[in-house]
Amino acid sequence: MSEAFQVLAEPARRQILDLLRERPRLVGELTERLGLPQPSTSKHLKALREAGLVRVGRDGTRRWYRLCPEPLRAVEQWLAPYRRMWAGSFEALERHLDAMPDEPDDPPAKERT
């Protein structure tokens, strides 16, 4: 799991995963979408591949990358208790906001100044 966190710490790698979540993509397409030089994109793809987060397939000279979400399960399991904690906080906020009285005669904040 620590390898996944290390790999995911890089914003460009998270962006690659976001793009691959939609569908498999060619290296050139990823390079274009990221706005990075091709060697930089390849470096990020190598790190993702070594962490098991992406797989590469070949079609002639073209390389297709696709997402492999299995290693993300360990990250999700680690985050689960925090997600429950956040959900409880959001539910408490919702209850508080629901309990607040509506003041329809109160002008919007922009008009009060």
N, C-alpha and C positions, 0 to 999 in steps of 0.2 A: 504494500500500500504506500510506503514512503516514496517508492520510485514514481508512482502515479502522481503524488503530490508535487514532487520535484518537477516532473514534466509539465504538470498543469499550472505551475507557477508562472510560466512564460505566456504572456497575453497572445502572442501570435499562434502558439500551439492550441490555445483554447479556441481561437478564431477558426483554425483549421478544423478542429472537431465540430464546431458549429456548422461549418460548411459541409462537412462530410455527413452530418446528421441528416441533411436533406437528401443526399444521394452520393454515390461514388463519383469521384472527380479525377481528371487528369492533372498531372503535376503542373503543366502550363496554365491550366485554368486556376488552380490554387495560387500560383505565383501572381497571376494577373489580379485576382480578387484581393490578395493580401497587399499588393503594391510593394512587394519585396523582390530583391534580385533572386534569380533562380537558385544560386548556390545557398542562399539563406533559407529559402523554402525547403530545399532538399535536406539541409541540416536539421530543421525542425521536424520534417517527416521521418528522418532517421531516428531521432529521439523518441517520437511517438511510436514508431514501429518496434524499437527495442523494448519499450514499455508494454508492448502488446495492445496498444490502443488503436492502431490502424494496421491494415493488411494491404499488401500491394499485389496487384495482378498485372500480367503483361498481355498486351494485344499487339503482336508485332513489336514495333519499337516504342509503342506507347505504354506508359505505366499508369494504371488506375489505382487510386487509393480509396479504401472504404473504412468506415468506422467499425471498431470491434468494442462494443460497450461492456464486455464481461469484466475487465479490470476496474471499471467504474463502480461495479457493485460493491466492492470493498470500501470505496470512498463513500458511497451512499449509505452503507451500513454504519460507518463511523459517524456520519452526519445525522442519522435518524434521531438520536436523543435531542440534538440541538433543534432539529426541525419541530419536534413535539413541544419543546420549550417555546420556540417562536410562535407556534400556532396558539398556545395558551395565552401568550401576550397579546396577540392580535385579537383573539376572542374577547379578552378583557377590555381592550380598547373599543371594540365594536359595541360591547354592552354599555360602556361608559358613554359613547357617542349616542347610542339609542336612548339613553336615559336623559340626555340633555334636552331642555325644552326648545321647541322651534320658535324662532322669533321672526315671523314674516314681515313685521313692520320695520325691522332693523335694516337700514340701507347697507349695501355691500361695502366692504372695507375701503374700496377705492373711492367711494363717494363721501366717506366720513372725513377725509382729510381736507 
